[in-house]
Amino acid sequence: MRMMIVILNDQDAESVLRALIEQEFRATRIASTGA
């Protein structure tokens, strides 16, 4: 098992999540706010 922590902008996040799920990886998106 491997764990990746990735920081993406909103524009890229959806396509990356879709690609991971298509390859049968589990993915969780967590929203955050920067200051």
Beta strands, then each sheet from edge to edge (+ up, - down):
end
